[in-house]
């Protein structure tokens, strides 16, 4: 009996995944796997298992090493990497082996799926499309993280001399990803709307999206004539990066995004609005729509999202629970929360005011200091007397239902009258916490002293507060916490389960629209599609058109670019986009020296004064906490634009050249 040892090698990377069940006499045979429909589906499903998930991100850098976030625990690798403690031998987010093993598994699948007589030809084609998509997507992730890869286009025998296989030029790798996505798109369905168990599998729109994302990366300054890569060559002198800028690449990328949009418009992929009335109605709730986009299961905006290996489900409670434990402030409940994942002041400052103006704009109405003397326009949704117990409970209900939002009386003015996405993304001092019941005794656990135990459950992020007592490392170094992906209707005090279903979103429609307008702006800044699709994003966010607010920027490439990048920073915050946007646009090496600096992953990182005032007397009326301070000095070298190839790989592969600067 021929044992499928090569399959075990191919699937070894799926931690905790028992793909091949033991037979009484031995392992399953080649024939037994590929002749059985259920086994074929298991094998394919396992190929999704290397996809990332929305955890704390302690084992990936896209948040902790970006300028939007601080993760303060030194046990997590991002902490030391931000300080410049990083070498090719550093074992951190090593995806080189994992993704290659998964890529190999897709070749095995492609070469064997046709043997299954229990599958219709339509299903064989669809499953092949999924395998091709995953191969291309994993290659894209490798290219984004490491740059040019060793390009393998077929299943290699076990005795292949991989050590003498050099890296292929970036453009050749990109062309192969696009080829795979073209093949996959022709084989994949438009949706799985009638097949809930298959949500999370690749679709035609997902394939078109990855192709466009690949072309966008190829068009961006990092890979489009970057002079820093002029000497990036193989041992034989083959150049691995383009040495001449080509503006045509932006047009090619824009055309690819246009194809995604056409597919989306034909298949009901659209910006999520929570089932509310239309965005032009006075009753539209932009806060609830943006907030629930990440908390309401599969929805119209998701193009590609998570699939849990083995179960074919998108019900990733464990991942969401882990995220919330590390982002909800310490202080209440039987569940020990360690809230410390902190948005930086750079991100907080980026959000617009509710009138659509930047906080730097003297006409925005922004006030930095002092306390609000009344609730915001949207805060008291039911018009209750919040000094009564009934009013308190009604207001908490409205907040948990996301009907009430905005600032409250007593909030620091910095947080007042900001755009809806701000309140859906940023948690701040004195804010009522959502994922708890309305029980006053439960909520008083957020407050250190009886004088502030009023049943509301407002978090204390200042020095000496319950969530920053000085007795624990579980506090935000920035003075802010993340609100995004925190499930409002949860009850973290009495139970450890979460209601609903949750998706780790890899590609969503708003990102596609932002990519499209960015690409258009680089070669045709007067194109009317820029305003059309930008307006769609801002309408969902509850904001006026950027061109109604700042008409002088229209058609001006440089000015539009700055506002497009700002829109990305806001709309896609804490989704991993900021890390790669600043790197592909070569903005990370700037040394930040002032709070007002918009870019730079080196130099000062700003937050609030989390060690301001006297911890014995500080309270919600203390002002020292709100002083902006540089809490960290980060290191960024040009080498950091790419991850180093793991030292273990270069040691055993003589043909494998290391990335520049490493």
Number of C-alpha atoms within 10 A of each C-alpha: 9 9 13 16 12 13 17 13 14 20 22 16 19 18 10 8 13 14 18 17 10 10 9 7 6 10 16 18 15 16 15 14 21 21 18 15 15 12 17 23 17 18 23 22 21 25 27 24 20 19 18 16 20 20 18 20 19 18 15 19 19 20 24 28 24 24 26 25 25 27 24 20 16 10 9 17 22 28 20 17 20 21 15 15 12 18 15 17 12 14 12 19 16 16 17 18 12 17 22 20 19 26 26 22 26 27 20 19 22 21 13 17 23 17 15 19 13 14 18 11 12 11 14 20 19 20 26 25 27 29 27 28 32 27 25 27 24 22 26 24 16 18 20 19 19 19 24 23 21 17 17 17 11 13 15 13 8 9 6 9 10 15 14 12 15 20 23 21 21 21 17 15 24 22 15 19 25 24 15 22 29 18 16 29 25 14 22 25 16 18 20 14 10 8 8 12 14 16 21 25 25 29 25 25 25 28 31 24 28 25 29 26 23 25 26 24 23 26 25 24 17 23 24 22 19 16 16 14 18 15 14 22 19 17 13 8 9 14 18 23 26 20 17 12 15 15 14 12 20 25 21 17 26 26 17 22 28 20 16 27 22 13 17 20 11 10 13 12 22 18 20 21 24 19 8 14 12 13 18 10 9 8 10 19 24 24 25 21 25 24 24 22 24 21 22 17 16 24 19 17 20 24 27 24 22 25 27 20 24 17 13 20 19 23 19 20 16 14 16 23 21 15 21 25 19 22 27 27 31 27 26 23 19 12 15 15 20 20 25 29 30 26 31 24 23 20 21 18 19 19 25 25 22 22 16 21 22 19 19 13 11 10 10 17 17 21 16 14 13 14 19 18 12 13 17 18 13 15 19 22 15 13 10 14 13 14 8 10 12 11 16 19 19 20 24 22 17 17 21 22 14 20 17 22 23 23 26 23 15 16 22 24 19 19 27 24 23 25 22 25 25 26 24 23 23 19 26 24 21 22 21 21 22 26 18 23 21 20 14 16 16 20 25 22 20 27 23 19 12 8 8 16 17 14 20 25 28 23 29 27 33 34 26 22 24 22 30 28 20 16 10 10 16 21 32 28 26 28 29 29 27 27 23 26 24 24 25 21 19 19 19 26 18 13 12 11 12 17 13 14 16 26 30 28 20 19 18 23 22 22 18 21 23 22 21 28 26 27 26 24 24 20 16 18 20 14 13 12 16 23 17 13 18 21 18 19 22 18 17 24 24 23 22 18 18 20 15 11 14 11 10 11 16 16 18 13 17 13 12 22 18 14 14 20 18 18 20 19 22 21 22 16 21 22 17 19 17 23 22 18 18 21 21 21 15 18 18 24 20 16 18 20 15 13 16 13 13 16 15 22 25 22 18 21 26 27 28 23 21 25 16 18 17 14 15 10 10 18 23 19 13 14 17 17 24 20 13 16 19 17 16 17 16 21 19 20 13 14 14 19 25 19 22 23 23 21 15 11 16 16 11 12 16 14 18 21 15 20 20 18 13 14
